[in-house]
Amino acid sequence: MQIKQTNQIFNFEKYPILEKDIDPKQRAWIEIRGKAIATNVRYLKSLLSKNCQFMAVVKADGYGHDAKLVSEYAIEGGASQLGVATLKEGIKLRSSGVKTPILILGNLYTKKDLIIAFKNDLMPTISDLRECLICNNIGKQFGLKFSLHLKVDTGMSRLGFESYKFIQEFEKIKSFENISIEGIYSHLSSADEENSLDSKSSTQLQRLKFKEILKQINVDSNHNIKIHLANSAGMLLNKDFHFNMVRVGLSMYGYSPLSKIDKNLVLKPALFLKVKVAFIRVIDQGVGVSYGGKFVSSRKTKLAVLSIGYADGVLRNLSGKIKVIFKNKLYPQVGSITMDQMMVDITGSDEIKVGSTMVLLGSEGDKTISPIDWARESNTIPWEILCSFKNRLPRVKVD
Ligand SMILES: *Cc1c(COP(=O)(O)O)cnc(C)c1O
């Protein structure tokens, strides 16, 4: 390709530059600490009874961490099952060579999708008899048993059989010859709320309802069937919620969903968000910064322009509410966060230069900023913060 710019002719083919030649740390990136994932899983498993298994929930690309990488380290740490939300997420793990049992937590309701799940050795979550019949037919068609988990609703009102129907229909489902019931589960709606340990809390009521259902169908944790109810919060409450498997997401990534009970937990955040300083300028007193000029300097101010913005997943409503770490010091972000850049007040620092690396999430020295801090500031939950990071941020593995 030859391009004529002004009066010069430049032969680009002679100097090809590929995307992969660009340094992933050129602008802004996410560091994934695989070992932190393995350590967290090992630690969380130490809180479980011996016969209780650990399902690592790696949906939404491993909560933004890279599902493949997370799966590898979670398995190293002792996870024996993986949970994904979608068919595509499951297939992606299978095609990258993951052999561990995978449960699809979302619902598949067409025969076509269920066949794809079957062929990729992915276990669907089944919430009604109709889906069960389809699975049985697929099993029959291939002369095999279709492995699946049954889900029963105990108060979330999302997926799962109605409890009375489940009890009615379980005998029939059990008699299907071409399915293999690998698990029976339910999901807690409010385990992260402060009252979860009170005997009358909705979390306890869900647990009791689940136990009663299991009793009615004559299944307990001693069967080969995996019985599971707990997410991270449920798992951390106490062993009553464990049955013989737990499904853990948030805590495996290094955060506690419980504000009260997390004092003694030793979880290591696996995600660090880092950014390069792209430009430095000094503005006078009384000068507006960024769109709308909503921040006006109250003194002569030194600004660092960071190359990260809301198109990378840093929510715009965090404008003016977050800080950035550089060498053990915190610097406030000022002015509106823009699509691709944001400004930080670095007045007083002579060390920060163009090309310096600042930390938005993670730790440096004795300073730590967590997605939980961002969630509080932007009136959301840490799960949403983790899921908001876009693919424009390269994921860089660090041990
Ligand atoms: C996402 C999810 C989990 C994991 O929840 P965390 O709170 O992140 O531990 C567990 N079970 C189901 C059904 C889920 O959808």
The ligand as an SDF file (V2000), in Angstrom:
LIG
                    3D

 15 15  0  0  0  0  0  0  0  0999 V2000
  -22.7800  -15.3480   39.8370 C   0  0  0  0  0  0  0  0  0  0  0  0
  -23.2960  -16.4900   40.5750 C   0  0  0  0  0  0  0  0  0  0  0  0
  -22.6120  -17.0100   41.6920 C   0  0  0  0  0  0  0  0  0  0  0  0
  -21.3770  -16.3670   42.2760 C   0  0  0  0  0  0  0  0  0  0  0  0
  -21.7250  -15.2610   43.0590 O   0  0  0  0  0  0  0  0  0  0  0  0
  -20.6610  -14.4430   43.9310 P   0  0  0  0  0  0  0  0  0  0  0  0
  -21.5090  -13.6180   44.8090 O   0  0  0  0  0  0  0  0  0  0  0  0
  -19.8480  -13.6450   43.0030 O   0  0  0  0  0  0  0  0  0  0  0  0
  -19.8630  -15.4410   44.6940 O   0  0  0  0  0  0  0  0  0  0  0  0
  -23.1280  -18.1550   42.2680 C   0  0  0  0  0  0  0  0  0  0  0  0
  -24.2490  -18.7430   41.8000 N   0  0  0  0  0  0  0  0  0  0  0  0
  -24.9420  -18.2570   40.7540 C   0  0  0  0  0  0  0  0  0  0  0  0
  -26.1680  -18.9430   40.3010 C   0  0  0  0  0  0  0  0  0  0  0  0
  -24.4990  -17.1070   40.1180 C   0  0  0  0  0  0  0  0  0  0  0  0
  -25.1950  -16.6240   39.0870 O   0  0  0  0  0  0  0  0  0  0  0  0
  1  2  1  0
  2  3  1  0
  2 14  2  0
  3  4  1  0
  3 10  2  0
  4  5  1  0
  5  6  1  0
  6  7  2  0
  6  8  1  0
  6  9  1  0
 10 11  1  0
 11 12  2  0
 12 13  1  0
 12 14  1  0
 14 15  1  0
M  END
$$$$
